[in-house]
Amino acid sequence: MSTVLSWGRYPHLPQEVHTIAWRDATQIVWDGVRHSHGTALAFGNGRSYGDSCLAASNHVIQTLPLDRLIEADWQTGILRAEPGVTLGQILELAVPRGWMLPVTPGTQYVTLGGAIANDVHGKNHHMRGTFGRHVLRFALARSDNTQFECSSTHNSEFFAATIGGLGLTGLILWAEIQLVSIQSSMIDVTSVRFANLDEFFSLSERLDPLHEYSVAWVDCQSRGNGLGRGILTVGNHATQGPLELTQRKKRTVPITLPIPLFNRATLYVLNELYYQRQQRDEVHSTVHYDSYFYPLDSLLEWNRIYGRAGFQQYQCVVPPAVAHDAIHAILDAIGRSGIGSFLAVLKRCGALHSPGLLSFPREGTSLALDFPQRDVPNARLFDTLDAIVRDAGGRLYPAKDAHMSAADFCAAYPQWQQLEALRDPAMLSRFWQRTTQI
């Protein structure tokens, strides 16, 4: 039997895979796993970073082979597909016909079921909110042999619990989403360098309302007056140009490195080179959506560069009233720790509410950072960062988390008890066990 890991490869808990290839075989496979191992968890393409995609029993039901398009109306942009369809597969069908995903995370290798379970968000959260806002309905299978349709008006409690519900309410059999119309597959992009965190907030406040997409890379090695320097990238769908897919050349990291590529010395050089590569303060360009949304997808298995121990992503969001001070404190703590992150993403989130009970984004500012797994230094740094986020009234992203305390989770997501009441008793993740089963 094959095994899988989470994308961060930490915690290192190999999951034994039980595959569903056909929807009508769902209950047979599920019953077999349940009777042998008690509980399980749905597993898509394994793009969650921490332990939210790892089953407490170490046995997962992989839905990736359920990758069929069921129905699409190219006049209205409504598409129905099985949960194992990836966002990239949807784009291959939709873009040439003038349609785009309303919301996309930083990889197109996420499955439709995973996008719903984690209520993913993207560079346009300030304009369109989370993925869950664009889900029209889905079918849910439960371990008691029941199957039913969920929407905002039908079985609405399960609709809300499943969106952002971390796969705990049952198995999604199919989902229907609303796409958005586009005139071109190109994105008009403006990249602006900012010298520090003050400039970021000023630029973001001015440019975000004028652009569909907005996100910043920030230099975590910067200190003093340059703390939080980086590059803000905003974009809109081009109104002219082809509706076509791209054939970007992809490379693969062939092996898992014995030690992480990133350390204090290499991070300083990489951050400096990345910041200085844009020689002008403001640059305008038109690029294909593939390179704009998914720069890391051109390097397959890039998680291997973090070494055998894997990595953790720390992603938080803090309210707008305290965002400047909290993000400043977080970046200062990272700088003082000597532990840096090259993949550091800073973004202001909008006020649009998700229909999901446990959706992560809220109005405020989000910061996401990747750290090679080093037990003691990471634990020490994360304790400091957690205290800053906690005092700011913020929260962490369950889909990326591998360390959040039960107290912090329950305080930040007070509706967790509503999800627990609707959780399928045959579904239990390592994350849920760690943060609620106390």
N, C-alpha and C positions, 0 to 999 in steps of 0.2 A: 504494500500500500504506500502511495506517495505521501510526502509531507510538505507543508508550506510554513512560511514564517511571515510576520508582519513586515512592512517595508523598512522600518527602522532596525529590524533584526534584534531588537531589544524590547522586552525580555526575550531571551533565547528559549522559546518553548515551541518546538516543532509540533505542528498540528497534523493529525492523520486525516486524510481527505476521503470523503464519501461523495461521489459525484451524482448529480441529477442531470440527465440529458434530455428528458422529456417531461413536460408539465404533468402528464397523467401518471408519471411514476413518482411524483413528489412524496405522496404519503407512504408508499412502499419503502423508499429509501429512508425517510424520516423515522418510520416505525422501527426499522432495523437498527438504526443508530441509537434511538431512544431506549430500546429494550436492552441493548448491549452496554450502553455507556451512560444512561440516565439523561444527560442534557447534551446539547450541541449548540451550534451557532452557524448562521449563514456566512459564507465566505465567497467574495466575488473575485476580484483580480489582485487582492492583497496590497492595496495602496494606502491603507490606514497605517499610521506610523507606530503606534504604541501597542497596547494590549486590548483595545476595544474590539478588535477583529479576532481575538484569540479566545477559544472556548475554554470554560473552566474545566471541562472534561478532556481537553486536548483533541477533540474530534469535531471537525467542521463539515458542513454540507456545502460543497462547492457548486455554485449556480452558474459559473462561467459558460458551460455548454448551452445554457438556456439563452441563446443569443439571436433569436429570430425576430424579425420585424413582423408584426401581426397586421398592422393597418396604418396607412398614412393618407391624410387628405392634404394634398399639396396646394389646394386653394386656400385653406384656412390655416395650415401649418400645425395641425393636430396630429400627433404621432403616438402610436401604441406599440410597445415592444416588450419582449421578455426581459427579466432583470439582469441577465448576463451580457446584454448588449453594452458595449463600451461607448463612451461619449464620442470617441473617434469614429466608430462605425456609424453612429447617427450623423455625424458631420459629413462623412463620405456620401451619404444619401441626400442630405438636406442642402448643403451649400450649393451644389450645381443647380439646384431648383430654386435658389433664392431665399433659403431659410437658414437660421443660425440658432444655436442653443441660447436661451435667454440668459443663462448663468453658467459659467464654467470655472472650475478650479484650475490650478496650474499644471494639470496633466490631463490628457485626453484618454488615458488608460483606465480611468475610473469607470466602473460599471453603472448602469442606470439604477440598479438596486442599491449600490453603495452610495450613489449621489443622494438618494432619498434617505437612506438610513443615517447618513451623517449630515444631511441638509447642507450640502456644500455651498460655498459662496465664492465670489471671484472679485475681479477688479472693478466691477460695476455694482457693488453692493449699495452704494449711495444712490443708485438710480433704480435698481430692480430687485433689491433685497436678495434673499437666498433662493436656492433651487426649488425648495418646497413651495414657494409662492406660485410656481408655474406648473405644479403637478395638479392635474385635473381629477384623476381617480386612479385606483389600483385595486387589484384583487389580492387578498391576503388568505393564506392557508394557516391553520392552527393545528397543533398536535392532537387535538381531540377529534380530528377528521372533519372539521368544518371549514368551509371556504366561503368568503363573502366579499362583496365589493365595498370599497371605502371612498368617500369623497367628503367635501366640506359640508354636505347636506345629508349624507347617507352613511351610517356608522361613523359619525364624525369624531367620536371619542377615539376610535382606533386610527382614524386618519391623522389626527393631531399627535397621537402617541407614536405612530410609525415614522412620521417625518422627523428626522433627528433622533429617532428612538434606538439607534445603534443596533438594529437588527433583532431586538428583543421581543417584539410583538408577534412574530411568526415569520413565514416565508412569503415574500412578494412573488406572485406568479406572473403578473404583467403590470405595466404602468402606462398611463397616458399623460403626455405632457404637451404644453403649448410652446411652439417655437416662435421666433421673432423674424420678421421679414428684413432682408438685406438686399442692397442693390449691387454689391461687389464683395468679393472675398478679401479685399484689401482693407487695411486700417491706416488712417491718417494719424501719425504719431508726432507728438512734441515731447522732447526730453529736455529737462531743465536741471542744471546742477544747483544744489543749495549748499551753503557753507556751514550750516549748523541747524539744530532743531527748530530754532525760532523761524528761520527762513522756510523750513518745510511746512510748518503750520500756516504761515502766511501765504505761501504758494498754493497749498492744497485748498485753503479757504477760497482763494480767488479762482482757481482753475477747475476744481471738481464740479461745480455746477454747470460748467460749459462743456463737459466731456462725459461720454458714456463710461469710459474706463479711466481709472487712476490708481497708480501704485508706485511705491518708491523702494529703491534699494538704499540701505543705510550702512555706513562704515562703522562697524562695532569696535574698531581699534582706535577710532578718533577720540581725542581728549580735549580738555580745556575749552577755548573759544570755538573750536571746530567740532565739539561733541555733537554727534548725530548728523554729520555731513553726509550727503548722498546725492542721488539722482532721482527726480520725480519724472515718471513717464505717464502722460495722459494721451488718450486716443478716442477717435470716433470712427464709425464705419464710413469708408469712402463712398461717395455717391456715384462715382464712375470707376470703371475697371471691370475686369473679367470676373465671372463666377466660376472659379476653378479650384481644384485641389492642388497641393504642391507635392513634389517628390523630393523632399529634403533628404539628403544622405544621412543615414544613421550609423553611428558607431556604438560598439558595445565594450563596456569594461569587462575584459575577459576573465579576470580572477578577482577574488576578494583579497584586498591588500593585507599583508601581515600587520601593518600599522596604519593609522589614519593618514591620509594625504595632508590634512590640515593640522598645523601646529602653530605656535606663537610666531615663529619666523616666517613661515609660508603665508600665514594669514595677513601679516603686515604688508608683505610684497604684493599679494593678490589684491588686497583692498586698495592699495595705492595705485596699482596699475589700472584697476577697474574705474576708479574715480577719475584718474587723469586721462583715460582713453578718450573721453569726451572733452576735446580741447576748447570748444566754445561753450558759453554759458547756456545757450539754447540752440537746439538742433531740431529741424523739421524733416520728416521722412514719411514715405508710404511703404508699408511692409505687408506681407501676407499674414493672415490671421494665425497661421500655424506657428510661425516664428515669434509672433507677438504674445500669444497666450501660452505656448508650450515650449519655451526655450530648452528646458531640461530633457524633453522627450526625444531630442536628437541624440542623446547619450543614454543608450539602454543600459539597465542594471547599474545606474550611477550610484545607487546606495552602497555598492561594493567599495567605493573610495574611502569609506569611513572605517574600513578594517573589520576584522573578525568580531570585534565586540559590538559593532553596530553603532547607532547614534540615537539620540533623542531630539525631538523637536519641541521647543518651548513656544507655545503660541498663546497669547493673552489678548484680552480686549478690556479697556478701561473707559469709564464714562467721560464725556466731553469736558465737564467742568474741571476735572483734575488731570486730563490727559497729558498736557504739557509737562507738568511736574512729575507725574508717574513715569512717563516714558523717559524723561531725563534721568530720573533716579535709576531706572532699569539699565539704561545704557552706561551710566556712570559705574554701576555695580559690576557690569560685565567688563568694562575697561579696567577696573581695579583688580578684578579677579585674575586677569591674565589669560582667561579662557575666552576665545573669540569665536565668531561665527561668520562665515563668508556669505552664506545664503540667509541674509537678513532682510525681511520684507516688512515695510511700514505702510499702513493704509488707514485712512479715516473711513469708518463705517457709517451708513445712513440710518435713518429713523424708521424705515419700513419694517414692520413686524412680520415674523415668520408664523405660519400656521402651526408649526411644530412645538411640542411641549418643551423640548430640551435643546432648541436651536442655540448654537453658540454666539453668533454675531449679535451685537446690540449697538445702539448709537454710541459712538466714541471712536477710539483709535486702537487698532490692532497691530501687534508686533509679533512676527514669527521668526524664530532663529533655530538653526541646526547645530547641535553640539556632539562631537564624537563621544562615545560612551566611556567615561572614566568615573568609576563609582564614587569615590570620595570627593574629588573636586566638583563633580556635577551636583552631588547631593548638597554640598555646602553652598554652591551658587544658587541652586534652585530654592533652597530655604530662604535665602535673601530675597530673591525675586518674588517668591510666593507671598512674603510679608508685604512687599510693596503693592502687589496686585490686590491682596486682601484688604489692606488699609484704604486703597483707592476705590473699593467696591466693584472691582473687576472680576473676571473669571478666566479660566483656561479652557482650551478646546479639547473635549474628550477624544475626538478622532485622532489627535496627535499626541495624546498624553500617555505617560508610563510611570508617573510618580505622584499624581495629585492625591492629597489626603482625603479621607472620607469626610472629615469636618468641612474642608474647603469645598468639596463637591456639593455636599448637601446644602451648604449655605448659599452657594452661587446658583444652584439649580433647585429651588424649593419645590418645583413641580415633579421632582423625581418620584415622589410617592404615588402620584397619579399614574406614572408609567409603570411603577412596580405593581400596582393593582391590575394593570392590563397586560403585564408581561406574560408571555407564554411560559408555563412552568417547565417546558422542555428546552427553553432557550436561556443560556446563562454564559456571560463572557467573563474573562479574567478581570476586565475593568469593572464591570458591575459588581462582581464578587468583592473586589478590593475596596470599592467606594461606598457600597450600600449594605452588604451582607455582614454586618458587624454586630 
